[in-house]
């Protein structure tokens, strides 16, 4: 089975970082699929992204739900 991602390495995305909108570049993608430890039945899939701004890596991993293709999309989500 091959997993395809809507956001790929090299894409520019918008997110909130330190209380302001930031344009970042995707440098790495992680994918995890596991069974929930709450009900032991639900299957959870997570896409996690490592990002950089001006060549400097942002701390932590960022979920797909935090990332937007355009600044206007990010602003409309607030």
MMTF fields as JSON, N, C-alpha, C and O atoms, coordinates in Angstrom:
{
  "mmtfVersion": "1.0.0",
  "mmtfProducer": "UNKNOWN",
  "numBonds": 311,
  "numAtoms": 312,
  "numGroups": 78,
  "numChains": 1,
  "numModels": 1,
  "chainsPerModel": [1],
  "groupsPerChain": [78],
  "chainIdList": ["A"],
  "bondAtomList": [4, 2, 8, 6, 12, 10, 16, 14, 20, 18, 24, 22, 28, 26, 32, 30, 36, 34, 40, 38, 44, 42, 48, 46, 52, 50, 56, 54, 60, 58, 64, 62, 68, 66, 72, 70, 76, 74, 80, 78, 84, 82, 88, 86, 92, 90, 96, 94, 100, 98, 104, 102, 108, 106, 112, 110, 116, 114, 120, 118, 124, 122, 128, 126, 132, 130, 136, 134, 140, 138, 144, 142, 148, 146, 152, 150, 156, 154, 160, 158, 164, 162, 168, 166, 172, 170, 176, 174, 180, 178, 184, 182, 188, 186, 192, 190, 196, 194, 200, 198, 204, 202, 208, 206, 212, 210, 216, 214, 220, 218, 224, 222, 228, 226, 232, 230, 236, 234, 240, 238, 244, 242, 248, 246, 252, 250, 256, 254, 260, 258, 264, 262, 268, 266, 272, 270, 276, 274, 280, 278, 284, 282, 288, 286, 292, 290, 296, 294, 300, 298, 304, 302, 308, 306],
  "bondOrderList": [1, 1, 1, 1, 1, 1, 1, 1, 1, 1, 1, 1, 1, 1, 1, 1, 1, 1, 1, 1, 1, 1, 1, 1, 1, 1, 1, 1, 1, 1, 1, 1, 1, 1, 1, 1, 1, 1, 1, 1, 1, 1, 1, 1, 1, 1, 1, 1, 1, 1, 1, 1, 1, 1, 1, 1, 1, 1, 1, 1, 1, 1, 1, 1, 1, 1, 1, 1, 1, 1, 1, 1, 1, 1, 1, 1, 1],
  "groupList": [{"groupName": "UNK", "atomNameList": ["N", "CA", "C", "O"], "elementList": ["N", "C", "C", "O"], "formalChargeList": [0, 0, 0, 0], "bondAtomList": [1, 0, 2, 1, 3, 2], "bondOrderList": [1, 1, 2], "singleLetterCode": "X", "chemCompType": "L-PEPTIDE LINKING"}],
  "groupTypeList": [0, 0, 0, 0, 0, 0, 0, 0, 0, 0, 0, 0, 0, 0, 0, 0, 0, 0, 0, 0, 0, 0, 0, 0, 0, 0, 0, 0, 0, 0, 0, 0, 0, 0, 0, 0, 0, 0, 0, 0, 0, 0, 0, 0, 0, 0, 0, 0, 0, 0, 0, 0, 0, 0, 0, 0, 0, 0, 0, 0, 0, 0, 0, 0, 0, 0, 0, 0, 0, 0, 0, 0, 0, 0, 0, 0, 0, 0],
  "groupIdList": [1, 2, 3, 4, 5, 6, 7, 8, 9, 10, 11, 12, 13, 14, 15, 16, 17, 18, 19, 20, 21, 22, 23, 24, 25, 26, 27, 28, 29, 30, 31, 32, 33, 34, 35, 36, 37, 38, 39, 40, 41, 42, 43, 44, 45, 46, 47, 48, 49, 50, 51, 52, 53, 54, 55, 56, 57, 58, 59, 60, 61, 62, 63, 64, 65, 66, 67, 68, 69, 70, 71, 72, 73, 74, 75, 76, 77, 78],
  "secStructList": [7, 7, 7, 7, 7, 1, 1, 7, 6, 6, 7, 3, 3, 3, 3, 3, 3, 6, 6, 3, 3, 3, 3, 3, 3, 3, 3, 3, 3, 3, 3, 3, 3, 3, 3, 7, 6, 6, 6, 1, 7, 7, 3, 3, 3, 3, 3, 3, 3, 3, 3, 3, 3, 6, 6, 3, 3, 7, 1, 1, 7, 3, 3, 4, 4, 4, 7, 5, 1, 1, 2, 2, 2, 2, 2, 2, 2, 7],
  "xCoordList": [0.838, 0.0, 0.884, 1.838, 0.569, 1.355, 0.54, -0.597, 1.102, 0.435, 0.804, 1.98, -0.201, 0.057, -0.317, -1.257, 0.415, 0.219, -0.18, 0.342, -1.118, -1.517, -0.413, -0.214, 0.297, 1.417, 2.701, 2.819, 3.661, 4.886, 6.116, 6.029, 7.25, 8.514, 8.777, 8.652, 9.143, 9.416, 8.25, 8.433, 7.049, 5.877, 5.976, 6.518, 5.443, 5.335, 3.946, 2.952, 3.88, 2.617, 2.586, 3.625, 1.391, 1.194, 0.714, -0.084, 1.201, 0.775, 0.951, 1.619, 0.347, 0.551, 1.772, 1.847, 2.728, 3.944, 4.281, 4.452, 4.375, 4.662, 3.718, 4.145, 2.433, 1.343, 1.338, 0.791, 1.935, 1.791, 1.849, 2.383, 1.289, 1.258, 2.666, 3.391, 3.041, 4.399, 4.324, 3.559, 5.124, 5.241, 6.454, 7.561, 6.24, 7.316, 7.415, 6.491, 8.544, 8.783, 8.806, 9.421, 8.135, 8.119, 9.458, 9.87, 10.142, 11.441, 11.391, 12.266, 10.359, 10.257, 8.807, 8.091, 8.388, 7.034, 7.119, 7.905, 6.289, 6.174, 4.726, 3.809, 4.526, 3.178, 3.096, 3.955, 2.057, 1.869, 0.44, -0.503, 0.294, -1.012, -1.002, -0.145, -1.97, -1.965, -3.377, -4.306, -3.523, -4.801, -4.875, -3.917, -6.02, -6.224, -6.041, -6.505, -5.36, -5.187, -6.385, -6.432, -7.354, -8.558, -9.618, -10.191, -9.874, -10.913, -10.376, -11.114, -9.118, -8.45, -9.133, -8.937, -9.937, -10.605, -10.374, -10.176, -10.399, -10.265, -8.857, -7.865, -8.794, -7.509, -7.276, -8.121, -6.137, -5.807, -4.647, -3.655, -4.795, -3.743, -3.312, -4.156, -2.02, -1.482, -0.407, 0.495, -0.508, 0.55, 1.225, 0.562, 2.529, 3.284, 4.386, 5.051, 4.562, 5.474, 6.553, 6.279, 7.775, 8.886, 9.014, 9.033, 9.103, 9.091, 10.323, 10.954, 10.651, 11.725, 11.29, 10.495, 11.839, 11.606, 12.973, 13.801, 13.198, 14.484, 15.661, 16.707, 15.494, 16.558, 16.71, 17.549, 15.916, 15.996, 14.797, 13.651, 15.062, 14.002, 13.155, 13.684, 11.822, 10.916, 10.89, 10.994, 10.753, 10.713, 9.425, 8.367, 9.522, 8.352, 7.858, 8.367, 6.843, 6.182, 4.828, 4.201, 4.384, 3.142, 2.158, 2.506, 0.932, -0.104, -0.684, -0.61, -1.256, -1.834, -2.902, -3.067, -3.627, -4.701, -4.185, -4.968, -2.896, -2.285, -1.794, -1.471, -1.733, -1.076, -2.091, -3.108, -1.788, -2.682, -1.873, -0.746, -2.445, -1.695, -1.52, -0.546, -2.462, -2.417, -2.649, -3.321, -2.088, -2.247, -3.711, -4.153, -4.463, -5.893, -6.65, -7.585, -6.269, -6.903, -6.623, -7.509, -5.398, -5.033, -5.844, -6.403, -5.911, -6.656, -8.132, -8.737, -8.714, -10.137, -10.407, -11.539, -9.399, -9.586, -9.602, -10.02, -9.157, -9.059, -10.395, -10.48],
  "yCoordList": [-1.171, 0.0, 1.235, 1.323, 2.182, 3.395, 4.58, 4.775, 5.363, 6.536, 7.759, 8.006, 8.517, 9.76, 10.937, 10.851, 12.012, 13.188, 14.374, 14.554, 15.188, 16.41, 17.458, 18.263, 17.443, 18.354, 17.526, 16.479, 17.99, 17.222, 18.044, 19.254, 17.375, 18.04, 19.126, 18.896, 20.31, 21.44, 22.398, 23.526, 21.975, 22.85, 23.964, 23.773, 25.131, 26.225, 26.178, 26.017, 26.319, 26.29, 27.458, 28.011, 27.816, 28.879, 28.273, 27.336, 28.81, 28.366, 29.509, 30.502, 29.357, 30.311, 29.853, 28.71, 30.772, 30.477, 31.7, 32.799, 31.496, 32.589, 33.765, 34.919, 33.457, 34.436, 35.292, 36.394, 34.802, 35.502, 34.503, 33.402, 34.917, 34.054, 33.921, 34.908, 32.696, 32.415, 31.508, 30.544, 31.823, 30.963, 30.064, 30.549, 28.755, 27.794, 26.807, 26.669, 26.131, 25.112, 23.743, 23.566, 22.778, 21.406, 20.755, 20.715, 20.241, 19.593, 18.083, 17.349, 17.619, 16.186, 15.849, 16.656, 14.64, 14.174, 12.85, 11.966, 12.742, 11.491, 11.037, 11.858, 9.739, 9.173, 8.08, 7.201, 8.148, 7.135, 6.62, 7.388, 5.323, 4.684, 3.749, 2.873, 3.945, 3.162, 3.003, 3.679, 2.11, 1.87, 2.754, 2.851, 3.394, 4.3, 3.585, 2.461, 4.255, 3.697, 4.014, 3.58, 4.768, 5.084, 3.993, 3.577, 3.532, 2.501, 1.194, 0.215, 1.175, -0.018, -0.574, -1.737, 0.263, -0.166, 0.819, 0.41, 2.096, 3.124, 3.132, 3.069, 3.209, 3.316, 4.8, 5.466, 5.3, 6.712, 6.834, 6.111, 7.769, 8.055, 9.499, 10.392, 9.736, 11.075, 11.383, 10.578, 12.559, 13.093, 14.199, 15.13, 14.1, 15.088, 15.671, 14.951, 16.967, 17.674, 18.415, 19.034, 18.345, 19.14, 20.323, 20.149, 21.536, 22.753, 23.61, 23.511, 24.454, 25.42, 26.775, 26.872, 27.819, 29.196, 29.837, 29.88, 30.327, 30.953, 30.034, 30.496, 28.737, 27.764, 27.298, 26.44, 27.842, 27.46, 26.591, 26.995, 25.396, 24.444, 24.933, 25.371, 24.855, 25.178, 24.016, 22.862, 24.293, 23.212, 22.405, 22.946, 21.125, 20.256, 19.788, 20.175, 18.937, 18.424, 19.098, 19.418, 19.31, 20.033, 19.142, 18.525, 19.089, 18.288, 18.975, 20.196, 18.187, 18.697, 19.754, 20.694, 19.595, 20.529, 21.927, 22.876, 22.074, 23.369, 24.109, 25.294, 23.428, 23.957, 24.352, 23.687, 25.456, 25.984, 26.36, 26.842, 26.141, 26.424, 27.921, 28.324, 28.747, 30.187, 30.946, 30.459, 32.138, 32.964, 33.276, 33.28, 33.538, 33.862, 32.681, 32.893, 31.459, 30.278, 30.207, 29.875, 30.519, 30.538, 31.6, 31.326, 32.794, 33.888, 33.536, 33.803, 32.942, 32.568, 31.485, 31.348, 30.717, 29.633, 30.156, 29.442, 31.373, 31.926, 32.428, 32.924],
  "zCoordList": [0.0, 0.0, 0.0, 0.773, -0.864, -0.983, -0.484, -0.914, 0.408, 0.969, 0.138, -0.126, -0.271, -0.994, -0.091, 0.7, -0.217, 0.614, -0.252, -1.352, 0.257, -0.442, -0.324, -1.233, 0.79, 1.032, 0.923, 1.561, 0.12, -0.087, 0.286, 0.498, 0.362, 0.677, -0.369, -1.572, 0.117, -0.769, -0.904, -1.363, -0.513, -0.589, 0.443, 1.531, 0.086, 1.04, 1.653, 0.945, 2.968, 3.702, 4.686, 5.047, 5.106, 6.092, 7.392, 7.393, 8.502, 9.822, 10.812, 10.52, 11.979, 13.058, 13.851, 14.301, 14.012, 14.781, 15.617, 15.089, 16.931, 17.863, 17.65, 17.591, 17.535, 17.434, 16.171, 16.176, 15.097, 13.821, 12.662, 12.793, 11.535, 10.355, 9.792, 9.66, 9.465, 8.988, 7.768, 7.744, 6.758, 5.588, 5.803, 6.038, 5.72, 5.974, 4.817, 4.016, 4.747, 3.734, 4.402, 5.454, 3.784, 4.302, 3.978, 2.819, 5.017, 4.799, 5.044, 4.585, 5.772, 6.063, 6.403, 6.996, 6.016, 6.305, 7.067, 6.729, 8.103, 8.854, 8.799, 8.779, 8.774, 8.753, 9.803, 9.873, 10.614, 11.653, 11.592, 11.402, 11.753, 11.798, 12.998, 13.109, 13.901, 15.132, 15.673, 15.232, 16.625, 17.282, 18.518, 19.284, 18.701, 19.823, 21.153, 21.342, 22.065, 23.405, 24.299, 25.45, 23.774, 24.541, 24.44, 25.447, 23.205, 23.054, 22.465, 22.355, 22.096, 21.543, 20.288, 19.937, 19.612, 18.381, 17.236, 16.092, 17.54, 16.509, 15.926, 16.651, 14.606, 13.925, 13.637, 13.038, 14.064, 13.91, 12.924, 13.014, 11.98, 11.018, 11.198, 11.27, 11.273, 11.479, 10.458, 10.228, 9.845, 8.998, 9.8, 10.257, 9.97, 10.732, 9.851, 9.106, 9.948, 9.063, 9.842, 10.871, 9.343, 9.848, 8.897, 7.678, 9.461, 8.655, 8.922, 9.975, 7.944, 8.146, 7.605, 6.671, 8.226, 7.799, 7.579, 8.489, 6.381, 6.021, 6.335, 6.793, 6.09, 6.306, 7.74, 8.016, 8.669, 10.075, 10.437, 10.241, 10.964, 11.282, 12.449, 13.47, 12.29, 13.389, 14.368, 13.951, 15.66, 16.652, 16.552, 16.233, 16.824, 16.88, 15.53, 14.477, 15.602, 14.411, 14.303, 15.312, 13.081, 12.852, 12.093, 11.087, 12.592, 11.962, 10.745, 10.61, 9.87, 8.636, 8.914, 8.137, 10.028, 10.365, 10.709, 10.728, 10.979, 11.296, 10.058, 10.136, 8.918, 7.721, 6.656, 6.463, 5.967, 4.95, 3.705, 3.819, 2.519, 1.293, 1.019, 0.383, 1.498, 1.256, 2.548, 3.457, 2.62, 3.816, 4.074, 5.222, 3.018, 3.181, 3.798, 4.57, 3.474, 4.053, 5.558, 6.344, 5.946, 7.362, 8.096, 9.158, 7.548, 8.191, 8.328, 9.366, 7.295, 7.351, 8.379, 8.844, 8.742, 9.73, 11.168, 12.08, 11.373, 12.724, 13.233, 14.356]
}
